[in-house]
Amino acid sequence: MKSFCITGLIFLVLFLESVVYAQFLNGPESVTYDTLNGRYLISNVLTGDIVQISDAGDTTYFDTSLSRTLGMTIVDSILYVADISGLVTFDLTTGQKITTIPIAGMIELNDVTADTSGYLYITDVGAGKIFRVRISDHSDTTIVSGLSKPNGILFDARSNRVLFCQFVLNAPIKEINLNDFSVTTVLSTSFTNFDGLAIDGDGYIYVSCWGTNAVYRYDNTFIQPADLVSSGHSGPADIFYNQWDNILAVPNYYSNNVDFIPITPAGVNEIYNQMPLTSRLSQNYPNPFNPVTTINYQIAKPTFVSLKVYNVLGNEIAALVKQEQLNGTYQVTFDGSELASGLYFYKLIAGNFNTTKKMMLLK
């Protein structure tokens, strides 16, 4: 195992103070990010509740009607949830439950992922199977069987393959060929109990391990040794990589909280290789912060850009950016050393784009 330093990227691993209180979480299993509404969604195995956390850190319930929720994924504006009753769908715009899709031969659906061709893939840890569901008509097929505790599953668009891991001794990571559904082992390990898989914008694969209570990172070919991303977790379950904000979300099953870990690029030009199609303001990280925090934003076309910080009374505290900028992705830091603890706002204006987010300074 090598140290966590990658050519072209410097990763700063910071654990944020948990924004999820114990009364909301009971065996948190899976995390996903709803980009349409700017919120994380977290499933609870032991209660079935789904919790939502806004970009500002506000925590509420999204749904309390299910009994045992595990993996989740989002396709367009639909949330798909693996529940003991089947695959449950929700409309993210209205928050309403749409339907429950029964899967033939299911025992305990675990994790779910979606490809770019209209299909979902679901592991079943109890049945030892992997199912494929066509989104258009909800028809299902068993594509792999005879497995021992298949757990996390992930569609890798770069290689047009589905990866999955297993909750067993000497836990492997395996690949499903989507042409003939043949399975090959891409990584053999001495680790115990792999749980969740995630992928970042550069194609690196992350895996959570209960045996070491840690998260590891592999290159897309699985040739290089693992990088240790973070440790000290407590039953790290179905992890999720938020590619918008470069944040790795790790639900801790035993400690009933979620660690949000910023994965920080070394420079602005290394964050994204392609020009953004839309303007966007990301949530600052860390948040809460003391005393320095980082703000990322992207501009879709050349324009005059203003990024300012305000207090709760609406008074301007700092002008971080006030100039013409080309389209691209930018990163600035804000130092609150001279300010009192409390809630602050930062506002981005770029042409017709105008948005504000909250941040909390805690000293």
C-alpha positions as CSV (number, residue, x, y, z in Angstrom):
1,M,0.0,0.0,0.0
2,K,1.4,3.4,-0.9
3,S,0.8,6.8,0.6
4,F,-2.0,8.9,-0.7
5,C,-0.3,11.2,-3.1
6,I,-1.2,11.0,-6.8
7,T,0.7,12.7,-9.6
8,G,-1.1,15.9,-10.6
9,L,-3.4,15.9,-7.6
10,I,-2.8,16.6,-3.9
11,F,-5.6,15.1,-1.8
12,L,-6.4,16.9,1.5
13,V,-8.4,14.5,3.6
14,L,-10.5,16.3,6.1
15,F,-13.3,15.0,8.3
16,L,-16.0,17.6,8.7
17,E,-18.0,17.8,11.8
18,S,-21.0,15.6,11.2
19,V,-24.0,17.5,10.0
20,V,-26.3,14.6,10.6
21,Y,-27.6,14.1,14.2
22,A,-28.2,10.7,15.7
23,Q,-32.0,11.2,15.8
24,F,-32.0,11.1,12.0
25,L,-29.8,8.1,11.4
26,N,-30.1,4.5,12.5
27,G,-27.8,2.2,10.5
28,P,-27.0,4.6,7.6
29,E,-26.3,2.5,4.6
30,S,-26.2,4.4,1.3
31,V,-25.6,8.0,0.2
32,T,-26.3,9.7,-3.1
33,Y,-26.4,13.3,-4.3
34,D,-29.4,15.0,-5.9
35,T,-28.0,17.7,-8.1
36,L,-31.4,19.0,-9.2
37,N,-32.3,20.0,-5.6
38,G,-28.8,20.4,-4.1
39,R,-29.0,17.8,-1.4
40,Y,-27.6,14.5,-0.2
41,L,-30.0,11.6,0.4
42,I,-29.1,8.9,3.0
43,S,-30.8,5.6,3.6
44,N,-31.3,3.9,7.0
45,V,-31.2,0.1,7.1
46,L,-32.7,-0.2,10.6
47,T,-35.6,2.2,10.3
48,G,-36.1,2.4,6.5
49,D,-36.1,6.3,6.7
50,I,-34.5,8.3,4.0
51,V,-32.8,11.5,5.3
52,Q,-32.0,14.6,3.2
53,I,-29.2,17.1,3.9
54,S,-29.3,20.4,1.9
55,D,-26.1,22.0,0.6
56,A,-26.5,24.5,3.6
57,G,-26.5,21.6,6.0
58,D,-30.2,21.6,6.9
59,T,-31.2,18.0,7.8
60,T,-34.8,16.7,7.5
61,Y,-36.6,13.5,6.5
62,F,-37.2,12.8,2.8
63,D,-39.4,9.7,3.4
64,T,-40.4,7.6,6.4
65,S,-42.7,5.1,4.8
66,L,-40.3,2.3,4.1
67,S,-39.0,-0.4,6.4
68,R,-35.4,-1.4,5.4
69,T,-33.7,0.8,2.8
70,L,-30.2,0.1,1.4
71,G,-28.6,1.1,-1.9
72,M,-29.9,4.1,-3.9
73,T,-29.2,5.7,-7.3
74,I,-30.7,8.6,-9.3
75,V,-31.6,8.6,-13.0
76,D,-32.9,11.9,-14.3
77,S,-35.4,13.0,-11.6
78,I,-36.2,9.6,-10.3
79,L,-34.7,8.1,-7.1
80,Y,-34.4,4.3,-7.1
81,V,-34.1,2.7,-3.6
82,A,-33.4,-1.0,-2.8
83,D,-35.8,-1.9,0.0
84,I,-36.9,-5.1,1.6
85,S,-40.2,-4.7,-0.4
86,G,-38.5,-4.3,-3.8
87,L,-37.1,-1.5,-5.8
88,V,-38.9,1.6,-4.8
89,T,-39.1,4.8,-6.9
90,F,-39.6,8.4,-5.9
91,D,-40.1,11.6,-7.9
92,L,-37.4,14.0,-6.7
93,T,-39.3,17.0,-7.9
94,T,-42.4,16.3,-5.8
95,G,-40.9,14.0,-3.2
96,Q,-43.7,11.5,-3.8
97,K,-43.4,7.7,-4.0
98,I,-44.2,6.4,-7.5
99,T,-44.2,2.7,-7.3
100,T,-42.5,-0.5,-5.9
101,I,-40.9,-2.8,-8.5
102,P,-40.9,-6.4,-7.4
103,I,-37.9,-8.4,-8.5
104,A,-38.3,-12.1,-9.2
105,G,-36.1,-14.2,-6.9
106,M,-35.1,-11.4,-4.6
107,I,-34.3,-12.0,-1.0
108,E,-32.4,-8.9,0.2
109,L,-31.7,-6.3,-2.4
110,N,-28.6,-4.4,-1.5
111,D,-27.0,-1.9,-3.8
112,V,-28.1,-0.4,-7.1
113,T,-26.4,1.4,-10.0
114,A,-27.5,2.7,-13.5
115,D,-25.8,2.5,-16.8
116,T,-26.2,5.0,-19.7
117,S,-28.4,2.6,-21.8
118,G,-31.5,2.5,-19.7
119,Y,-30.8,-0.3,-17.3
120,L,-30.4,-0.7,-13.5
121,Y,-28.2,-3.3,-11.9
122,I,-28.9,-4.5,-8.4
123,T,-27.0,-6.8,-6.0
124,D,-28.9,-9.2,-3.7
125,V,-26.8,-10.2,-0.8
126,G,-29.2,-12.8,0.4
127,A,-29.9,-14.6,-2.9
128,G,-26.3,-14.2,-4.1
129,K,-27.5,-12.7,-7.4
130,I,-27.3,-9.6,-9.5
131,F,-30.4,-8.5,-11.3
132,R,-30.8,-6.2,-14.3
133,V,-34.0,-4.0,-14.6
134,R,-35.0,-2.2,-17.7
135,I,-36.1,1.3,-16.7
136,S,-38.6,1.7,-19.5
137,D,-40.9,-1.2,-18.5
138,H,-39.5,-2.4,-15.2
139,S,-38.8,-5.9,-16.6
140,D,-36.1,-7.8,-14.7
141,T,-33.5,-10.5,-15.5
142,T,-31.1,-12.4,-13.3
143,I,-27.7,-11.9,-15.0
144,V,-25.4,-13.4,-12.4
145,S,-26.1,-16.0,-9.7
146,G,-24.2,-18.3,-7.4
147,L,-22.3,-15.4,-5.7
148,S,-21.3,-15.1,-2.0
149,K,-22.7,-11.9,-0.5
150,P,-22.4,-9.5,-3.5
151,N,-22.6,-6.0,-2.1
152,G,-21.5,-2.7,-3.6
153,I,-22.1,-2.2,-7.4
154,L,-21.0,0.5,-9.8
155,F,-21.4,1.3,-13.5
156,D,-18.0,2.4,-15.0
157,A,-19.0,4.4,-18.1
158,R,-15.3,4.8,-19.2
159,S,-15.0,1.0,-19.6
160,N,-18.7,0.2,-20.2
161,R,-18.6,-2.3,-17.4
162,V,-20.3,-3.0,-14.1
163,L,-18.1,-3.6,-11.1
164,F,-19.2,-5.2,-7.9
165,C,-17.5,-6.2,-4.6
166,Q,-18.3,-8.9,-2.0
167,F,-18.7,-8.9,1.7
168,V,-16.4,-11.8,2.3
169,L,-12.9,-12.8,3.5
170,N,-10.2,-12.0,0.8
171,A,-12.8,-9.7,-0.7
172,P,-12.5,-9.3,-4.5
173,I,-13.7,-6.7,-6.9
174,K,-15.3,-8.3,-10.0
175,E,-16.3,-7.1,-13.4
176,I,-19.5,-7.9,-15.5
177,N,-19.0,-7.9,-19.2
178,L,-22.2,-6.2,-20.5
179,N,-22.1,-8.0,-23.8
180,D,-22.4,-11.5,-22.4
181,F,-22.7,-11.0,-18.6
182,S,-19.6,-13.0,-18.0
183,V,-17.8,-12.3,-14.7
184,T,-14.1,-11.9,-14.2
185,T,-12.1,-10.9,-11.1
186,V,-10.2,-7.7,-11.7
187,L,-8.8,-7.5,-8.2
188,S,-7.9,-10.1,-5.6
189,T,-7.2,-8.9,-2.1
190,S,-6.4,-9.9,1.5
191,F,-9.0,-7.5,2.8
192,T,-12.2,-8.6,4.7
193,N,-15.7,-7.4,3.8
194,F,-15.8,-4.8,1.0
195,D,-19.1,-2.9,1.1
196,G,-19.4,0.1,-1.2
197,L,-17.9,1.3,-4.5
198,A,-17.7,4.8,-5.9
199,I,-15.9,6.5,-8.9
200,D,-14.5,10.0,-9.3
201,G,-14.4,12.3,-12.3
202,D,-11.0,10.9,-13.4
203,G,-12.1,7.3,-13.3
204,Y,-10.5,6.3,-10.0
205,I,-12.4,3.6,-8.0
206,Y,-13.0,3.9,-4.3
207,V,-14.0,0.9,-2.1
208,S,-15.1,0.9,1.6
209,C,-13.8,-1.9,3.8
210,W,-15.4,-3.1,7.1
211,G,-12.3,-5.2,8.0
212,T,-10.1,-2.1,8.4
213,N,-12.8,0.6,8.7
214,A,-11.2,2.4,5.9
215,V,-11.7,3.6,2.3
216,Y,-9.2,2.8,-0.4
217,R,-8.6,4.1,-3.9
218,Y,-7.5,2.2,-7.1
219,D,-6.7,3.3,-10.6
220,N,-9.1,2.3,-13.2
221,T,-7.0,-0.7,-14.3
222,F,-6.5,-2.0,-10.7
223,I,-2.8,-2.5,-11.5
224,Q,-1.3,-0.1,-9.0
225,P,-1.4,-0.8,-5.2
226,A,-4.3,0.7,-3.2
227,D,-4.1,4.2,-1.8
228,L,-5.5,4.7,1.7
229,V,-8.0,7.6,1.4
230,S,-9.4,7.7,4.9
231,S,-9.5,5.5,8.1
232,G,-11.1,5.5,11.5
233,H,-14.6,4.8,10.2
234,S,-17.2,2.6,11.9
235,G,-18.7,0.2,9.4
236,P,-18.2,2.3,6.2
237,A,-21.1,1.3,3.9
238,D,-22.2,2.4,0.4
239,I,-19.9,5.3,-0.2
240,F,-20.6,8.0,-2.8
241,Y,-18.4,10.4,-4.7
242,N,-19.9,13.8,-5.5
243,Q,-18.2,14.7,-8.7
244,W,-19.6,18.2,-8.7
245,D,-17.9,19.2,-5.4
246,N,-15.2,16.5,-5.2
247,I,-16.5,15.2,-1.9
248,L,-16.5,11.6,-0.8
249,A,-19.5,10.7,1.4
250,V,-19.0,7.8,3.8
251,P,-22.0,6.5,5.8
252,N,-20.9,4.9,9.1
253,Y,-23.3,2.1,9.9
254,Y,-22.3,1.7,13.6
255,S,-21.7,5.3,14.7
256,N,-24.9,6.6,12.9
257,N,-23.2,9.5,11.1
258,V,-21.8,10.4,7.7
259,D,-18.3,11.6,7.0
260,F,-18.0,14.1,4.2
261,I,-14.4,14.1,3.0
262,P,-13.3,16.8,0.5
263,I,-10.9,15.5,-2.1
264,T,-9.0,18.6,-3.0
265,P,-7.3,19.1,-6.4
266,A,-3.9,20.9,-6.5
267,G,-5.0,23.6,-8.9
268,V,-8.0,25.0,-10.7
269,N,-7.0,23.7,-14.2
270,E,-6.7,20.2,-12.8
271,I,-10.2,20.0,-11.5
272,Y,-12.0,19.5,-14.8
273,N,-10.6,18.7,-18.2
274,Q,-13.6,20.0,-20.1
275,M,-15.2,23.4,-20.2
276,P,-18.4,23.6,-18.1
277,L,-21.7,23.7,-20.0
278,T,-23.5,25.6,-17.1
279,S,-22.5,28.1,-14.4
280,R,-22.6,26.7,-10.9
281,L,-21.6,27.6,-7.3
282,S,-20.5,24.7,-5.1
283,Q,-20.9,24.4,-1.4
284,N,-17.8,25.6,0.4
285,Y,-15.6,23.0,2.1
286,P,-15.0,22.3,4.8
287,N,-18.3,23.5,6.2
288,P,-18.5,24.3,9.1
289,F,-15.0,25.8,8.9
290,N,-12.3,27.4,11.1
291,P,-11.0,29.7,9.9
292,V,-10.3,29.0,6.2
293,T,-12.6,27.4,3.7
294,T,-12.6,26.8,-0.1
295,I,-15.2,27.8,-2.6
296,N,-15.4,26.3,-6.1
297,Y,-17.5,27.7,-8.9
298,Q,-17.7,27.3,-12.7
299,I,-18.6,29.8,-15.4
300,A,-20.2,28.7,-18.7
301,K,-19.1,31.7,-20.8
302,P,-16.8,34.7,-20.5
303,T,-18.5,37.4,-18.3
304,F,-18.0,39.7,-15.4
305,V,-17.9,37.7,-12.2
306,S,-18.7,38.9,-8.6
307,L,-18.2,36.6,-5.6
308,K,-18.9,38.3,-2.2
309,V,-19.4,37.3,1.4
310,Y,-22.1,38.8,3.6
311,N,-23.2,38.5,7.2
312,V,-26.7,37.7,8.4
313,L,-27.6,41.4,8.3
314,G,-26.8,41.6,4.6
315,N,-23.6,43.6,5.1
316,E,-20.8,42.9,2.7
317,I,-17.8,41.2,4.5
318,A,-15.5,40.5,1.6
319,A,-15.2,40.7,-2.1
320,L,-13.4,37.5,-3.2
321,V,-13.8,38.0,-6.9
322,K,-14.7,41.2,-8.9
323,Q,-13.4,40.9,-12.5
324,E,-14.0,39.6,-16.0
325,Q,-13.3,35.9,-16.3
326,L,-13.2,33.3,-19.1
327,N,-15.4,30.2,-19.0
328,G,-13.9,27.6,-16.8
329,T,-13.7,26.3,-13.3
330,Y,-12.3,28.4,-10.4
331,Q,-11.3,28.0,-6.8
332,V,-10.9,30.6,-4.1
333,T,-10.3,30.6,-0.4
334,F,-12.0,32.6,2.3
335,D,-10.3,33.4,5.6
336,G,-12.6,34.1,8.5
337,S,-9.9,34.7,11.1
338,E,-11.1,38.2,11.9
339,L,-14.8,37.3,12.1
340,A,-16.9,36.0,14.9
341,S,-18.5,32.5,14.8
342,G,-21.8,32.4,13.1
343,L,-23.7,32.1,9.8
344,Y,-22.5,33.8,6.7
345,F,-23.6,33.9,3.0
346,Y,-21.6,33.9,-0.2
347,K,-23.1,35.2,-3.4
348,L,-22.0,34.5,-7.0
349,I,-23.1,36.7,-9.9
350,A,-21.9,35.8,-13.4
351,G,-23.8,37.4,-16.2
352,N,-27.4,36.3,-15.7
353,F,-26.4,33.6,-13.2
354,N,-27.1,34.7,-9.6
355,T,-27.1,32.4,-6.6
356,T,-26.3,32.4,-2.9
357,K,-25.2,29.7,-0.4
358,K,-24.8,29.5,3.4
359,M,-21.6,28.7,5.3
360,M,-20.9,28.4,9.0
361,L,-17.9,29.6,10.9
362,L,-17.2,27.7,14.1
363,K,-14.3,28.8,16.3
